[in-house]
């Protein structure tokens, strides 16, 4: 059993080690951060959303940092169509028609009369 003073010294060290390992393993760390803490926590963007100033904050961040900005460890903001939104939402994959042997997504709902 560890003494309380040993735990008090060990806990901050383990917490710091965990945060640094999570930071270096995160592929989003290469994206410029809108806030100095954005790569480590999402608390700052949650406070911005709670204060209802998200649009102005994101506009200012994109103006300073460019079209892609990191908002949290698992969240980014994309503000461009070519090279951004199109790749994120379209996936960059060619769509096959069901006549050529592709998957017909809309046939998935045929049992509901759609």
MONOR-V607394 format. One record per residue. N is the residue number from 1. RES is the residue in one letter. SS is DSSP state (H for helix, E for strand, L for the rest). OMEGA is omega as a letter, one per 20 degrees, with the letter a starting at -180 (* if undefined). Layout:
N,RES,SS,OMEGA
N,RES,SS,OMEGA
This chain:
1,X,L,a
2,X,L,r
3,X,L,r
4,X,H,r
5,X,H,r
6,X,H,r
7,X,H,r
8,X,H,r
9,X,H,a
10,X,H,a
11,X,H,r
12,X,H,r
13,X,H,r
14,X,H,r
15,X,H,r
16,X,H,r
17,X,H,r
18,X,H,a
19,X,H,a
20,X,H,r
21,X,H,r
22,X,H,r
23,X,H,a
24,X,H,r
25,X,H,a
26,X,L,r
27,X,H,a
28,X,H,a
29,X,H,r
30,X,H,r
31,X,L,a
32,X,L,a
33,X,E,r
34,X,L,a
35,X,L,a
36,X,L,a
37,X,L,a
38,X,L,r
39,X,L,a
40,X,L,a
41,X,L,r
42,X,L,a
43,X,H,a
44,X,H,a
45,X,H,r
46,X,H,r
47,X,H,r
48,X,H,r
49,X,H,r
50,X,H,r
51,X,L,r
52,X,L,r
53,X,L,a
54,X,H,a
55,X,H,a
56,X,H,r
57,X,H,r
58,X,H,r
59,X,H,r
60,X,H,r
61,X,H,r
62,X,H,r
63,X,H,r
64,X,H,a
65,X,H,r
66,X,L,a
67,X,L,r
68,X,E,a
69,X,E,r
70,X,E,r
71,X,E,a
72,X,E,a
73,X,L,a
74,X,L,a
75,X,E,r
76,X,E,r
77,X,E,a
78,X,E,a
79,X,L,r
80,X,L,a
81,X,H,a
82,X,H,a
83,X,H,a
84,X,H,a
85,X,H,a
86,X,H,a
87,X,H,a
88,X,H,a
89,X,H,r
90,X,H,r
91,X,L,r
92,X,L,a
93,X,L,r
94,X,L,r
95,X,L,r
96,X,L,r
97,X,L,a
98,X,H,r
99,X,H,a
100,X,H,r
101,X,L,r
102,X,L,a
103,X,L,r
104,X,L,a
105,X,H,a
106,X,H,r
107,X,H,r
108,X,H,a
109,X,H,a
110,X,H,a
111,X,H,r
112,X,H,r
113,X,L,a
114,X,L,*
